Amino acid sequence: MDNKKFEQLCKNTVYEYVAEHVPEDGEISITHDDIYVVWMCKTLQNNKALLSTTLHDGMYYECTYNGDKKELYFDAYKKLENRKFDVINGG
């Protein structure tokens, strides 16, 4: 699958996931323009992408396309913590 088509597939998948998981009383709405690719790679017939949204919910998403089986695998993650570590002399 070419990168442009894969990116659209991923954005559609993230959009559907976010729409399904908005709290009933919430009015959070996003468009496909609010979903962005952080990283994307194509190796042989397979594709992988990491995506996020402009929402401040700490979520990020991973899409993997298996070109042999024509299957898309989707994972949703929540960033729980971000720490800084000082590295002295490379190690």
CNS distance restraints for C-alpha pairs under 8 A (distance, minus, plus):
assign (resid   1 and name CA) (resid   5 and name CA) 6.60 0.50 0.50
assign (resid   1 and name CA) (resid   6 and name CA) 6.23 0.50 0.50
assign (resid   1 and name CA) (resid  45 and name CA) 6.95 0.50 0.50
assign (resid   1 and name CA) (resid  46 and name CA) 7.64 0.50 0.50
assign (resid   1 and name CA) (resid  47 and name CA) 7.56 0.50 0.50
assign (resid   1 and name CA) (resid  67 and name CA) 7.25 0.50 0.50
assign (resid   2 and name CA) (resid   6 and name CA) 6.16 0.50 0.50
assign (resid   3 and name CA) (resid   7 and name CA) 5.95 0.50 0.50
assign (resid   3 and name CA) (resid  42 and name CA) 7.53 0.50 0.50
assign (resid   3 and name CA) (resid  47 and name CA) 7.91 0.50 0.50
assign (resid   4 and name CA) (resid   8 and name CA) 6.38 0.50 0.50
assign (resid   5 and name CA) (resid   9 and name CA) 6.25 0.50 0.50
assign (resid   6 and name CA) (resid  10 and name CA) 6.16 0.50 0.50
assign (resid   6 and name CA) (resid  47 and name CA) 7.39 0.50 0.50
assign (resid   7 and name CA) (resid  11 and name CA) 6.15 0.50 0.50
assign (resid   7 and name CA) (resid  37 and name CA) 7.69 0.50 0.50
assign (resid   7 and name CA) (resid  49 and name CA) 7.86 0.50 0.50
assign (resid   8 and name CA) (resid  12 and name CA) 6.06 0.50 0.50
assign (resid   9 and name CA) (resid  13 and name CA) 6.19 0.50 0.50
assign (resid  10 and name CA) (resid  14 and name CA) 6.17 0.50 0.50
assign (resid  10 and name CA) (resid  49 and name CA) 7.69 0.50 0.50
assign (resid  10 and name CA) (resid  63 and name CA) 6.24 0.50 0.50
assign (resid  11 and name CA) (resid  15 and name CA) 5.98 0.50 0.50
assign (resid  11 and name CA) (resid  32 and name CA) 6.38 0.50 0.50
assign (resid  11 and name CA) (resid  35 and name CA) 6.31 0.50 0.50
assign (resid  11 and name CA) (resid  36 and name CA) 7.64 0.50 0.50
assign (resid  11 and name CA) (resid  51 and name CA) 7.98 0.50 0.50
assign (resid  12 and name CA) (resid  16 and name CA) 6.19 0.50 0.50
assign (resid  12 and name CA) (resid  32 and name CA) 7.29 0.50 0.50
assign (resid  13 and name CA) (resid  17 and name CA) 6.22 0.50 0.50
assign (resid  13 and name CA) (resid  74 and name CA) 7.97 0.50 0.50
assign (resid  14 and name CA) (resid  18 and name CA) 6.11 0.50 0.50
assign (resid  14 and name CA) (resid  35 and name CA) 7.65 0.50 0.50
assign (resid  14 and name CA) (resid  61 and name CA) 7.19 0.50 0.50
assign (resid  15 and name CA) (resid  19 and name CA) 6.13 0.50 0.50
assign (resid  15 and name CA) (resid  30 and name CA) 7.64 0.50 0.50
assign (resid  15 and name CA) (resid  31 and name CA) 7.44 0.50 0.50
assign (resid  15 and name CA) (resid  32 and name CA) 6.70 0.50 0.50
assign (resid  15 and name CA) (resid  35 and name CA) 7.62 0.50 0.50
assign (resid  16 and name CA) (resid  20 and name CA) 6.19 0.50 0.50
assign (resid  17 and name CA) (resid  21 and name CA) 6.31 0.50 0.50
assign (resid  18 and name CA) (resid  22 and name CA) 6.23 0.50 0.50
assign (resid  19 and name CA) (resid  29 and name CA) 7.65 0.50 0.50
assign (resid  22 and name CA) (resid  26 and name CA) 6.23 0.50 0.50
assign (resid  22 and name CA) (resid  27 and name CA) 7.63 0.50 0.50
assign (resid  22 and name CA) (resid  28 and name CA) 6.68 0.50 0.50
assign (resid  23 and name CA) (resid  27 and name CA) 7.97 0.50 0.50
assign (resid  30 and name CA) (resid  34 and name CA) 5.85 0.50 0.50
assign (resid  30 and name CA) (resid  35 and name CA) 7.94 0.50 0.50
assign (resid  31 and name CA) (resid  35 and name CA) 7.26 0.50 0.50
assign (resid  34 and name CA) (resid  53 and name CA) 5.46 0.50 0.50
assign (resid  34 and name CA) (resid  54 and name CA) 5.44 0.50 0.50
assign (resid  35 and name CA) (resid  51 and name CA) 7.00 0.50 0.50
assign (resid  35 and name CA) (resid  52 and name CA) 5.84 0.50 0.50
assign (resid  35 and name CA) (resid  53 and name CA) 4.35 0.50 0.50
assign (resid  35 and name CA) (resid  54 and name CA) 6.70 0.50 0.50
assign (resid  36 and name CA) (resid  51 and name CA) 5.63 0.50 0.50
assign (resid  36 and name CA) (resid  52 and name CA) 5.64 0.50 0.50
assign (resid  36 and name CA) (resid  53 and name CA) 6.03 0.50 0.50
assign (resid  37 and name CA) (resid  49 and name CA) 6.88 0.50 0.50
assign (resid  37 and name CA) (resid  50 and name CA) 6.03 0.50 0.50
assign (resid  37 and name CA) (resid  51 and name CA) 4.44 0.50 0.50
assign (resid  37 and name CA) (resid  52 and name CA) 6.62 0.50 0.50
assign (resid  38 and name CA) (resid  49 and name CA) 7.47 0.50 0.50
assign (resid  38 and name CA) (resid  50 and name CA) 5.45 0.50 0.50
assign (resid  38 and name CA) (resid  51 and name CA) 5.26 0.50 0.50
assign (resid  38 and name CA) (resid  52 and name CA) 6.93 0.50 0.50
assign (resid  39 and name CA) (resid  49 and name CA) 5.55 0.50 0.50
assign (resid  39 and name CA) (resid  50 and name CA) 5.21 0.50 0.50
assign (resid  39 and name CA) (resid  51 and name CA) 7.13 0.50 0.50
assign (resid  40 and name CA) (resid  47 and name CA) 7.47 0.50 0.50
assign (resid  40 and name CA) (resid  48 and name CA) 5.69 0.50 0.50
assign (resid  40 and name CA) (resid  49 and name CA) 4.16 0.50 0.50
assign (resid  40 and name CA) (resid  50 and name CA) 6.44 0.50 0.50
assign (resid  41 and name CA) (resid  47 and name CA) 5.76 0.50 0.50
assign (resid  41 and name CA) (resid  48 and name CA) 5.36 0.50 0.50
assign (resid  41 and name CA) (resid  49 and name CA) 6.40 0.50 0.50
assign (resid  42 and name CA) (resid  46 and name CA) 5.72 0.50 0.50
assign (resid  42 and name CA) (resid  47 and name CA) 4.42 0.50 0.50
assign (resid  42 and name CA) (resid  48 and name CA) 6.50 0.50 0.50
assign (resid  43 and name CA) (resid  47 and name CA) 6.37 0.50 0.50
assign (resid  45 and name CA) (resid  66 and name CA) 7.26 0.50 0.50
assign (resid  45 and name CA) (resid  67 and name CA) 4.84 0.50 0.50
assign (resid  45 and name CA) (resid  68 and name CA) 7.02 0.50 0.50
assign (resid  46 and name CA) (resid  64 and name CA) 7.47 0.50 0.50
assign (resid  46 and name CA) (resid  65 and name CA) 5.55 0.50 0.50
assign (resid  46 and name CA) (resid  66 and name CA) 5.16 0.50 0.50
assign (resid  46 and name CA) (resid  67 and name CA) 5.00 0.50 0.50
assign (resid  46 and name CA) (resid  68 and name CA) 7.83 0.50 0.50
assign (resid  47 and name CA) (resid  64 and name CA) 5.72 0.50 0.50
assign (resid  47 and name CA) (resid  65 and name CA) 5.02 0.50 0.50
assign (resid  47 and name CA) (resid  66 and name CA) 7.04 0.50 0.50
assign (resid  47 and name CA) (resid  67 and name CA) 7.71 0.50 0.50
assign (resid  48 and name CA) (resid  62 and name CA) 7.28 0.50 0.50
assign (resid  48 and name CA) (resid  63 and name CA) 5.63 0.50 0.50
assign (resid  48 and name CA) (resid  64 and name CA) 4.39 0.50 0.50
assign (resid  48 and name CA) (resid  65 and name CA) 6.31 0.50 0.50
assign (resid  49 and name CA) (resid  62 and name CA) 5.74 0.50 0.50
assign (resid  49 and name CA) (resid  63 and name CA) 5.31 0.50 0.50
assign (resid  49 and name CA) (resid  64 and name CA) 6.61 0.50 0.50
assign (resid  50 and name CA) (resid  60 and name CA) 7.12 0.50 0.50
assign (resid  50 and name CA) (resid  61 and name CA) 5.60 0.50 0.50
assign (resid  50 and name CA) (resid  62 and name CA) 4.61 0.50 0.50
assign (resid  50 and name CA) (resid  63 and name CA) 6.57 0.50 0.50
assign (resid  51 and name CA) (resid  60 and name CA) 5.78 0.50 0.50
assign (resid  51 and name CA) (resid  61 and name CA) 5.06 0.50 0.50
assign (resid  51 and name CA) (resid  62 and name CA) 6.36 0.50 0.50
assign (resid  52 and name CA) (resid  59 and name CA) 6.65 0.50 0.50
assign (resid  52 and name CA) (resid  60 and name CA) 4.65 0.50 0.50
assign (resid  52 and name CA) (resid  61 and name CA) 6.13 0.50 0.50
assign (resid  53 and name CA) (resid  59 and name CA) 7.77 0.50 0.50
assign (resid  53 and name CA) (resid  60 and name CA) 7.48 0.50 0.50
assign (resid  57 and name CA) (resid  78 and name CA) 7.89 0.50 0.50
assign (resid  58 and name CA) (resid  78 and name CA) 5.35 0.50 0.50
assign (resid  58 and name CA) (resid  79 and name CA) 5.19 0.50 0.50
assign (resid  58 and name CA) (resid  80 and name CA) 7.50 0.50 0.50
assign (resid  59 and name CA) (resid  76 and name CA) 6.96 0.50 0.50
assign (resid  59 and name CA) (resid  77 and name CA) 5.54 0.50 0.50
assign (resid  59 and name CA) (resid  78 and name CA) 4.36 0.50 0.50
assign (resid  59 and name CA) (resid  79 and name CA) 6.20 0.50 0.50
assign (resid  60 and name CA) (resid  76 and name CA) 6.05 0.50 0.50
assign (resid  60 and name CA) (resid  77 and name CA) 5.30 0.50 0.50
assign (resid  60 and name CA) (resid  78 and name CA) 6.29 0.50 0.50
assign (resid  60 and name CA) (resid  79 and name CA) 7.55 0.50 0.50
assign (resid  61 and name CA) (resid  74 and name CA) 7.26 0.50 0.50
assign (resid  61 and name CA) (resid  75 and name CA) 5.69 0.50 0.50
assign (resid  61 and name CA) (resid  76 and name CA) 4.60 0.50 0.50
assign (resid  61 and name CA) (resid  77 and name CA) 6.02 0.50 0.50
assign (resid  62 and name CA) (resid  74 and name CA) 5.77 0.50 0.50
assign (resid  62 and name CA) (resid  75 and name CA) 5.07 0.50 0.50
assign (resid  62 and name CA) (resid  76 and name CA) 6.50 0.50 0.50
assign (resid  63 and name CA) (resid  72 and name CA) 6.77 0.50 0.50
assign (resid  63 and name CA) (resid  73 and name CA) 5.68 0.50 0.50
assign (resid  63 and name CA) (resid  74 and name CA) 4.70 0.50 0.50
assign (resid  63 and name CA) (resid  75 and name CA) 6.56 0.50 0.50
assign (resid  64 and name CA) (resid  72 and name CA) 5.65 0.50 0.50
assign (resid  64 and name CA) (resid  73 and name CA) 5.05 0.50 0.50
assign (resid  64 and name CA) (resid  74 and name CA) 6.57 0.50 0.50
assign (resid  65 and name CA) (resid  70 and name CA) 7.00 0.50 0.50
assign (resid  65 and name CA) (resid  71 and name CA) 5.74 0.50 0.50
assign (resid  65 and name CA) (resid  72 and name CA) 4.45 0.50 0.50
assign (resid  65 and name CA) (resid  73 and name CA) 6.30 0.50 0.50
assign (resid  66 and name CA) (resid  70 and name CA) 5.60 0.50 0.50
assign (resid  66 and name CA) (resid  71 and name CA) 5.25 0.50 0.50
assign (resid  66 and name CA) (resid  72 and name CA) 6.33 0.50 0.50
assign (resid  66 and name CA) (resid  73 and name CA) 7.91 0.50 0.50
assign (resid  67 and name CA) (resid  71 and name CA) 6.96 0.50 0.50
assign (resid  87 and name CA) (resid  91 and name CA) 5.88 0.50 0.50
